[in-house]
């Protein structure tokens, strides 16, 4: 399969794949939605991870003020 020449070709091919897989995707919509929400929540938690540690270290190093 040759590489698509433009973005429009890529989108058209992606649409073709999506329509071919739709019967199986339709049956699993709730699972796909839950997986997407969980993925986004996991990324958000990873991005927020340093903040609690920052507050703890600020309290300890500043003498509890």
PDB file of N, CA, C and O in Angstrom:
ATOM      1  N   UNK A   1       0.836  -1.168   0.000  1.00  0.00           N
ATOM      2  CA  UNK A   1       0.000   0.000   0.000  1.00  0.00           C
ATOM      3  C   UNK A   1       0.889   1.242   0.000  1.00  0.00           C
ATOM      4  O   UNK A   1       1.781   1.374   0.838  1.00  0.00           O
ATOM      5  N   UNK A   2       0.647   2.126  -0.917  1.00  0.00           N
ATOM      6  CA  UNK A   2       1.458   3.332  -1.043  1.00  0.00           C
ATOM      7  C   UNK A   2       1.042   4.357   0.017  1.00  0.00           C
ATOM      8  O   UNK A   2      -0.070   4.331   0.543  1.00  0.00           O
ATOM      9  N   UNK A   3       1.970   5.245   0.300  1.00  0.00           N
ATOM     10  CA  UNK A   3       1.668   6.307   1.264  1.00  0.00           C
ATOM     11  C   UNK A   3       0.680   7.291   0.659  1.00  0.00           C
ATOM     12  O   UNK A   3       0.744   7.572  -0.537  1.00  0.00           O
ATOM     13  N   UNK A   4      -0.230   7.817   1.465  1.00  0.00           N
ATOM     14  CA  UNK A   4      -1.176   8.810   0.954  1.00  0.00           C
ATOM     15  C   UNK A   4      -0.440  10.087   0.558  1.00  0.00           C
ATOM     16  O   UNK A   4       0.541  10.479   1.191  1.00  0.00           O
ATOM     17  N   UNK A   5      -0.924  10.716  -0.485  1.00  0.00           N
ATOM     18  CA  UNK A   5      -0.255  11.907  -0.997  1.00  0.00           C
ATOM     19  C   UNK A   5      -0.654  13.181  -0.258  1.00  0.00           C
ATOM     20  O   UNK A   5       0.073  14.173  -0.289  1.00  0.00           O
ATOM     21  N   UNK A   6      -1.803  13.154   0.402  1.00  0.00           N
ATOM     22  CA  UNK A   6      -2.245  14.358   1.108  1.00  0.00           C
ATOM     23  C   UNK A   6      -3.010  13.961   2.363  1.00  0.00           C
ATOM     24  O   UNK A   6      -3.316  12.791   2.595  1.00  0.00           O
ATOM     25  N   UNK A   7      -3.302  14.968   3.153  1.00  0.00           N
ATOM     26  CA  UNK A   7      -4.089  14.744   4.365  1.00  0.00           C
ATOM     27  C   UNK A   7      -5.491  14.275   4.011  1.00  0.00           C
ATOM     28  O   UNK A   7      -6.069  13.441   4.707  1.00  0.00           O
ATOM     29  N   UNK A   8      -6.027  14.807   2.942  1.00  0.00           N
ATOM     30  CA  UNK A   8      -7.367  14.402   2.505  1.00  0.00           C
ATOM     31  C   UNK A   8      -7.405  12.905   2.195  1.00  0.00           C
ATOM     32  O   UNK A   8      -8.365  12.221   2.549  1.00  0.00           O
ATOM     33  N   UNK A   9      -6.362  12.395   1.535  1.00  0.00           N
ATOM     34  CA  UNK A   9      -6.290  10.960   1.253  1.00  0.00           C
ATOM     35  C   UNK A   9      -6.211  10.149   2.553  1.00  0.00           C
ATOM     36  O   UNK A   9      -6.830   9.092   2.674  1.00  0.00           O
ATOM     37  N   UNK A  10      -5.453  10.651   3.506  1.00  0.00           N
ATOM     38  CA  UNK A  10      -5.330   9.963   4.790  1.00  0.00           C
ATOM     39  C   UNK A  10      -6.672   9.890   5.497  1.00  0.00           C
ATOM     40  O   UNK A  10      -7.045   8.842   6.023  1.00  0.00           O
ATOM     41  N   UNK A  11      -7.396  10.997   5.509  1.00  0.00           N
ATOM     42  CA  UNK A  11      -8.703  11.037   6.168  1.00  0.00           C
ATOM     43  C   UNK A  11      -9.680  10.112   5.455  1.00  0.00           C
ATOM     44  O   UNK A  11     -10.461   9.417   6.105  1.00  0.00           O
ATOM     45  N   UNK A  12      -9.644  10.097   4.141  1.00  0.00           N
ATOM     46  CA  UNK A  12     -10.520   9.218   3.372  1.00  0.00           C
ATOM     47  C   UNK A  12     -10.228   7.751   3.693  1.00  0.00           C
ATOM     48  O   UNK A  12     -11.152   6.956   3.866  1.00  0.00           O
ATOM     49  N   UNK A  13      -8.960   7.397   3.770  1.00  0.00           N
ATOM     50  CA  UNK A  13      -8.602   6.016   4.094  1.00  0.00           C
ATOM     51  C   UNK A  13      -8.998   5.661   5.527  1.00  0.00           C
ATOM     52  O   UNK A  13      -9.456   4.550   5.791  1.00  0.00           O
ATOM     53  N   UNK A  14      -8.822   6.597   6.439  1.00  0.00           N
ATOM     54  CA  UNK A  14      -9.230   6.360   7.819  1.00  0.00           C
ATOM     55  C   UNK A  14     -10.741   6.167   7.898  1.00  0.00           C
ATOM     56  O   UNK A  14     -11.225   5.314   8.642  1.00  0.00           O
ATOM     57  N   UNK A  15     -11.481   6.957   7.134  1.00  0.00           N
ATOM     58  CA  UNK A  15     -12.931   6.788   7.074  1.00  0.00           C
ATOM     59  C   UNK A  15     -13.314   5.427   6.528  1.00  0.00           C
ATOM     60  O   UNK A  15     -14.263   4.810   7.011  1.00  0.00           O
ATOM     61  N   UNK A  16     -12.594   4.955   5.534  1.00  0.00           N
ATOM     62  CA  UNK A  16     -12.847   3.632   4.963  1.00  0.00           C
ATOM     63  C   UNK A  16     -12.634   2.545   6.017  1.00  0.00           C
ATOM     64  O   UNK A  16     -13.457   1.641   6.164  1.00  0.00           O
ATOM     65  N   UNK A  17     -11.534   2.643   6.741  1.00  0.00           N
ATOM     66  CA  UNK A  17     -11.249   1.663   7.785  1.00  0.00           C
ATOM     67  C   UNK A  17     -12.335   1.719   8.857  1.00  0.00           C
ATOM     68  O   UNK A  17     -12.805   0.680   9.322  1.00  0.00           O
ATOM     69  N   UNK A  18     -12.733   2.924   9.247  1.00  0.00           N
ATOM     70  CA  UNK A  18     -13.754   3.085  10.273  1.00  0.00           C
ATOM     71  C   UNK A  18     -15.082   2.468   9.835  1.00  0.00           C
ATOM     72  O   UNK A  18     -15.732   1.785  10.627  1.00  0.00           O
ATOM     73  N   UNK A  19     -15.497   2.699   8.586  1.00  0.00           N
ATOM     74  CA  UNK A  19     -16.760   2.132   8.125  1.00  0.00           C
ATOM     75  C   UNK A  19     -16.697   0.610   8.024  1.00  0.00           C
ATOM     76  O   UNK A  19     -17.697  -0.065   8.264  1.00  0.00           O
ATOM     77  N   UNK A  20     -15.546   0.071   7.676  1.00  0.00           N
ATOM     78  CA  UNK A  20     -15.399  -1.385   7.608  1.00  0.00           C
ATOM     79  C   UNK A  20     -15.464  -2.021   8.999  1.00  0.00           C
ATOM     80  O   UNK A  20     -15.974  -3.132   9.148  1.00  0.00           O
ATOM     81  N   UNK A  21     -14.953  -1.328  10.014  1.00  0.00           N
ATOM     82  CA  UNK A  21     -14.923  -1.864  11.372  1.00  0.00           C
ATOM     83  C   UNK A  21     -16.141  -1.479  12.205  1.00  0.00           C
ATOM     84  O   UNK A  21     -16.279  -1.943  13.337  1.00  0.00           O
ATOM     85  N   UNK A  22     -17.025  -0.642  11.670  1.00  0.00           N
ATOM     86  CA  UNK A  22     -18.151  -0.119  12.434  1.00  0.00           C
ATOM     87  C   UNK A  22     -19.020  -1.204  13.072  1.00  0.00           C
ATOM     88  O   UNK A  22     -19.433  -1.021  14.217  1.00  0.00           O
ATOM     89  N   UNK A  23     -19.321  -2.310  12.411  1.00  0.00           N
ATOM     90  CA  UNK A  23     -20.155  -3.326  13.081  1.00  0.00           C
ATOM     91  C   UNK A  23     -19.559  -3.830  14.395  1.00  0.00           C
ATOM     92  O   UNK A  23     -20.304  -4.112  15.334  1.00  0.00           O
ATOM     93  N   UNK A  24     -18.264  -3.944  14.479  1.00  0.00           N
ATOM     94  CA  UNK A  24     -17.617  -4.396  15.708  1.00  0.00           C
ATOM     95  C   UNK A  24     -17.441  -3.247  16.692  1.00  0.00           C
ATOM     96  O   UNK A  24     -17.542  -3.451  17.902  1.00  0.00           O
ATOM     97  N   UNK A  25     -17.180  -2.052  16.195  1.00  0.00           N
ATOM     98  CA  UNK A  25     -17.031  -0.889  17.067  1.00  0.00           C
ATOM     99  C   UNK A  25     -18.362  -0.571  17.737  1.00  0.00           C
ATOM    100  O   UNK A  25     -18.395  -0.238  18.922  1.00  0.00           O
ATOM    101  N   UNK A  26     -19.454  -0.669  16.993  1.00  0.00           N
ATOM    102  CA  UNK A  26     -20.783  -0.336  17.513  1.00  0.00           C
ATOM    103  C   UNK A  26     -21.117  -1.187  18.737  1.00  0.00           C
ATOM    104  O   UNK A  26     -21.716  -0.688  19.690  1.00  0.00           O
ATOM    105  N   UNK A  27     -20.744  -2.447  18.722  1.00  0.00           N
ATOM    106  CA  UNK A  27     -21.034  -3.336  19.846  1.00  0.00           C
ATOM    107  C   UNK A  27     -20.231  -2.983  21.103  1.00  0.00           C
ATOM    108  O   UNK A  27     -20.638  -3.332  22.211  1.00  0.00           O
ATOM    109  N   UNK A  28     -19.129  -2.316  20.947  1.00  0.00           N
ATOM    110  CA  UNK A  28     -18.237  -2.032  22.065  1.00  0.00           C
ATOM    111  C   UNK A  28     -18.149  -0.535  22.394  1.00  0.00           C
ATOM    112  O   UNK A  28     -17.171  -0.101  23.003  1.00  0.00           O
ATOM    113  N   UNK A  29     -19.142   0.250  22.008  1.00  0.00           N
ATOM    114  CA  UNK A  29     -19.089   1.701  22.217  1.00  0.00           C
ATOM    115  C   UNK A  29     -18.904   2.088  23.678  1.00  0.00           C
ATOM    116  O   UNK A  29     -18.087   2.956  23.983  1.00  0.00           O
ATOM    117  N   UNK A  30     -19.645   1.462  24.585  1.00  0.00           N
ATOM    118  CA  UNK A  30     -19.534   1.830  25.997  1.00  0.00           C
ATOM    119  C   UNK A  30     -18.143   1.503  26.538  1.00  0.00           C
ATOM    120  O   UNK A  30     -17.584   2.272  27.320  1.00  0.00           O
ATOM    121  N   UNK A  31     -17.595   0.386  26.131  1.00  0.00           N
ATOM    122  CA  UNK A  31     -16.250   0.018  26.566  1.00  0.00           C
ATOM    123  C   UNK A  31     -15.209   0.994  26.015  1.00  0.00           C
ATOM    124  O   UNK A  31     -14.292   1.389  26.734  1.00  0.00           O
ATOM    125  N   UNK A  32     -15.343   1.382  24.752  1.00  0.00           N
ATOM    126  CA  UNK A  32     -14.418   2.350  24.160  1.00  0.00           C
ATOM    127  C   UNK A  32     -14.532   3.713  24.831  1.00  0.00           C
ATOM    128  O   UNK A  32     -13.522   4.380  25.052  1.00  0.00           O
ATOM    129  N   UNK A  33     -15.752   4.133  25.157  1.00  0.00           N
ATOM    130  CA  UNK A  33     -15.940   5.421  25.834  1.00  0.00           C
ATOM    131  C   UNK A  33     -15.316   5.391  27.230  1.00  0.00           C
ATOM    132  O   UNK A  33     -14.636   6.337  27.628  1.00  0.00           O
ATOM    133  N   UNK A  34     -15.544   4.314  27.965  1.00  0.00           N
ATOM    134  CA  UNK A  34     -14.958   4.192  29.302  1.00  0.00           C
ATOM    135  C   UNK A  34     -13.435   4.152  29.233  1.00  0.00           C
ATOM    136  O   UNK A  34     -12.760   4.731  30.084  1.00  0.00           O
ATOM    137  N   UNK A  35     -12.898   3.483  28.238  1.00  0.00           N
ATOM    138  CA  UNK A  35     -11.443   3.418  28.073  1.00  0.00           C
ATOM    139  C   UNK A  35     -10.863   4.789  27.757  1.00  0.00           C
ATOM    140  O   UNK A  35      -9.802   5.151  28.266  1.00  0.00           O
ATOM    141  N   UNK A  36     -11.553   5.548  26.921  1.00  0.00           N
ATOM    142  CA  UNK A  36     -11.085   6.885  26.569  1.00  0.00           C
ATOM    143  C   UNK A  36     -11.104   7.808  27.781  1.00  0.00           C
ATOM    144  O   UNK A  36     -10.151   8.553  28.009  1.00  0.00           O
ATOM    145  N   UNK A  37     -12.179   7.762  28.557  1.00  0.00           N
ATOM    146  CA  UNK A  37     -12.275   8.588  29.768  1.00  0.00           C
ATOM    147  C   UNK A  37     -11.181   8.209  30.758  1.00  0.00           C
ATOM    148  O   UNK A  37     -10.557   9.082  31.362  1.00  0.00           O
ATOM    149  N   UNK A  38     -10.949   6.920  30.923  1.00  0.00           N
ATOM    150  CA  UNK A  38      -9.910   6.457  31.838  1.00  0.00           C
ATOM    151  C   UNK A  38      -8.524   6.893  31.371  1.00  0.00           C
ATOM    152  O   UNK A  38      -7.692   7.282  32.190  1.00  0.00           O
ATOM    153  N   UNK A  39      -8.273   6.834  30.088  1.00  0.00           N
ATOM    154  CA  UNK A  39      -6.986   7.266  29.542  1.00  0.00           C
ATOM    155  C   UNK A  39      -6.759   8.748  29.788  1.00  0.00           C
ATOM    156  O   UNK A  39      -5.674   9.145  30.212  1.00  0.00           O
ATOM    157  N   UNK A  40      -7.764   9.565  29.529  1.00  0.00           N
ATOM    158  CA  UNK A  40      -7.639  11.011  29.739  1.00  0.00           C
ATOM    159  C   UNK A  40      -7.447  11.311  31.231  1.00  0.00           C
ATOM    160  O   UNK A  40      -6.637  12.165  31.590  1.00  0.00           O
ATOM    161  N   UNK A  41      -8.183  10.617  32.095  1.00  0.00           N
ATOM    162  CA  UNK A  41      -8.030  10.822  33.536  1.00  0.00           C
ATOM    163  C   UNK A  41      -6.630  10.421  34.003  1.00  0.00           C
ATOM    164  O   UNK A  41      -6.042  11.096  34.848  1.00  0.00           O
ATOM    165  N   UNK A  42      -6.101   9.340  33.464  1.00  0.00           N
ATOM    166  CA  UNK A  42      -4.754   8.903  33.831  1.00  0.00           C
ATOM    167  C   UNK A  42      -3.694   9.916  33.428  1.00  0.00           C
ATOM    168  O   UNK A  42      -2.761  10.182  34.187  1.00  0.00           O
ATOM    169  N   UNK A  43      -3.836  10.474  32.245  1.00  0.00           N
ATOM    170  CA  UNK A  43      -2.888  11.502  31.782  1.00  0.00           C
ATOM    171  C   UNK A  43      -2.994  12.742  32.668  1.00  0.00           C
ATOM    172  O   UNK A  43      -1.977  13.328  33.039  1.00  0.00           O
ATOM    173  N   UNK A  44      -4.218  13.144  33.007  1.00  0.00           N
ATOM    174  CA  UNK A  44      -4.410  14.311  33.882  1.00  0.00           C
ATOM    175  C   UNK A  44      -3.773  14.074  35.249  1.00  0.00           C
ATOM    176  O   UNK A  44      -3.150  14.979  35.804  1.00  0.00           O
ATOM    177  N   UNK A  45      -3.920  12.876  35.791  1.00  0.00           N
ATOM    178  CA  UNK A  45      -3.311  12.565  37.096  1.00  0.00           C
ATOM    179  C   UNK A  45      -1.790  12.586  37.018  1.00  0.00           C
ATOM    180  O   UNK A  45      -1.128  13.055  37.944  1.00  0.00           O
ATOM    181  N   UNK A  46      -1.235  12.085  35.928  1.00  0.00           N
ATOM    182  CA  UNK A  46       0.226  12.126  35.775  1.00  0.00           C
ATOM    183  C   UNK A  46       0.731  13.556  35.691  1.00  0.00           C
ATOM    184  O   UNK A  46       1.792  13.875  36.228  1.00  0.00           O
ATOM    185  N   UNK A  47      -0.027  14.421  35.018  1.00  0.00           N
ATOM    186  CA  UNK A  47       0.375  15.822  34.918  1.00  0.00           C
ATOM    187  C   UNK A  47       0.273  16.526  36.265  1.00  0.00           C
ATOM    188  O   UNK A  47       1.069  17.419  36.555  1.00  0.00           O
ATOM    189  N   UNK A  48      -0.688  16.140  37.084  1.00  0.00           N
ATOM    190  CA  UNK A  48      -0.897  16.789  38.386  1.00  0.00           C
ATOM    191  C   UNK A  48      -0.049  16.163  39.492  1.00  0.00           C
ATOM    192  O   UNK A  48      -0.042  16.668  40.614  1.00  0.00           O
ATOM    193  N   UNK A  49       0.652  15.097  39.203  1.00  0.00           N
ATOM    194  CA  UNK A  49       1.400  14.366  40.214  1.00  0.00           C
ATOM    195  C   UNK A  49       2.405  15.195  41.011  1.00  0.00           C
ATOM    196  O   UNK A  49       2.477  15.010  42.226  1.00  0.00           O
ATOM    197  N   UNK A  50       3.179  16.088  40.417  1.00  0.00           N
ATOM    198  CA  UNK A  50       4.173  16.831  41.199  1.00  0.00           C
ATOM    199  C   UNK A  50       3.571  17.832  42.184  1.00  0.00           C
ATOM    200  O   UNK A  50       4.252  18.211  43.137  1.00  0.00           O
ATOM    201  N   UNK A  51       2.350  18.270  42.003  1.00  0.00           N
ATOM    202  CA  UNK A  51       1.785  19.325  42.845  1.00  0.00           C
ATOM    203  C   UNK A  51       1.627  18.934  44.306  1.00  0.00           C
ATOM    204  O   UNK A  51       2.022  19.732  45.156  1.00  0.00           O
ATOM    205  N   UNK A  52       1.085  17.776  44.675  1.00  0.00           N
ATOM    206  CA  UNK A  52       0.989  17.446  46.112  1.00  0.00           C
ATOM    207  C   UNK A  52       2.359  17.382  46.775  1.00  0.00           C
ATOM    208  O   UNK A  52       2.515  17.839  47.908  1.00  0.00           O
ATOM    209  N   UNK A  53       3.338  16.831  46.101  1.00  0.00           N
ATOM    210  CA  UNK A  53       4.684  16.763  46.659  1.00  0.00           C
ATOM    211  C   UNK A  53       5.249  18.155  46.872  1.00  0.00           C
ATOM    212  O   UNK A  53       5.940  18.392  47.863  1.00  0.00           O
ATOM    213  N   UNK A  54       4.972  19.075  45.970  1.00  0.00           N
ATOM    214  CA  UNK A  54       5.442  20.449  46.112  1.00  0.00           C
ATOM    215  C   UNK A  54       4.881  21.074  47.382  1.00  0.00           C
ATOM    216  O   UNK A  54       5.611  21.727  48.128  1.00  0.00           O
ATOM    217  N   UNK A  55       3.592  20.879  47.633  1.00  0.00           N
ATOM    218  CA  UNK A  55       2.976  21.473  48.822  1.00  0.00           C
ATOM    219  C   UNK A  55       3.533  20.867  50.104  1.00  0.00           C
ATOM    220  O   UNK A  55       3.739  21.584  51.083  1.00  0.00           O
ATOM    221  N   UNK A  56       3.779  19.564  50.116  1.00  0.00           N
ATOM    222  CA  UNK A  56       4.353  18.904  51.299  1.00  0.00           C
ATOM    223  C   UNK A  56       5.758  19.424  51.556  1.00  0.00           C
ATOM    224  O   UNK A  56       6.087  19.764  52.692  1.00  0.00           O
ATOM    225  N   UNK A  57       6.593  19.494  50.524  1.00  0.00           N
ATOM    226  CA  UNK A  57       7.959  19.970  50.707  1.00  0.00           C
ATOM    227  C   UNK A  57       7.998  21.440  51.099  1.00  0.00           C
ATOM    228  O   UNK A  57       8.853  21.837  51.892  1.00  0.00           O
ATOM    229  N   UNK A  58       7.109  22.247  50.573  1.00  0.00           N
ATOM    230  CA  UNK A  58       7.052  23.657  50.957  1.00  0.00           C
ATOM    231  C   UNK A  58       6.713  23.793  52.434  1.00  0.00           C
ATOM    232  O   UNK A  58       7.278  24.644  53.121  1.00  0.00           O
ATOM    233  N   UNK A  59       5.806  22.975  52.928  1.00  0.00           N
ATOM    234  CA  UNK A  59       5.439  23.017  54.356  1.00  0.00           C
ATOM    235  C   UNK A  59       6.602  22.596  55.231  1.00  0.00           C
ATOM    236  O   UNK A  59       6.871  23.236  56.248  1.00  0.00           O
ATOM    237  N   UNK A  60       7.302  21.525  54.854  1.00  0.00           N
ATOM    238  CA  UNK A  60       8.406  21.000  55.666  1.00  0.00           C
ATOM    239  C   UNK A  60       9.574  21.961  55.638  1.00  0.00           C
ATOM    240  O   UNK A  60      10.141  22.265  56.688  1.00  0.00           O
ATOM    241  N   UNK A  61       9.951  22.447  54.464  1.00  0.00           N
ATOM    242  CA  UNK A  61      11.128  23.297  54.345  1.00  0.00           C
ATOM    243  C   UNK A  61      10.906  24.702  54.879  1.00  0.00           C
ATOM    244  O   UNK A  61      11.861  25.356  55.296  1.00  0.00           O
ATOM    245  N   UNK A  62       9.673  25.179  54.875  1.00  0.00           N
ATOM    246  CA  UNK A  62       9.411  26.529  55.369  1.00  0.00           C
ATOM    247  C   UNK A  62       9.069  26.534  56.852  1.00  0.00           C
ATOM    248  O   UNK A  62       8.746  27.587  57.400  1.00  0.00           O
ATOM    249  N   UNK A  63       9.132  25.390  57.509  1.00  0.00           N
ATOM    250  CA  UNK A  63       8.909  25.332  58.933  1.00  0.00           C
ATOM    251  C   UNK A  63       7.444  25.224  59.316  1.00  0.00           C
ATOM    252  O   UNK A  63       7.075  25.580  60.435  1.00  0.00           O
ATOM    253  N   UNK A  64       6.617  24.749  58.431  1.00  0.00           N
ATOM    254  CA  UNK A  64       5.216  24.531  58.759  1.00  0.00           C
ATOM    255  C   UNK A  64       4.350  25.767  58.683  1.00  0.00           C
ATOM    256  O   UNK A  64       3.207  25.732  59.138  1.00  0.00           O
ATOM    257  N   UNK A  65       4.844  26.854  58.131  1.00  0.00           N
ATOM    258  CA  UNK A  65       4.057  28.085  58.072  1.00  0.00           C
ATOM    259  C   UNK A  65       3.014  28.030  57.005  1.00  0.00           C
ATOM    260  O   UNK A  65       2.264  28.989  56.824  1.00  0.00           O
TER     261      UNK A  65
END
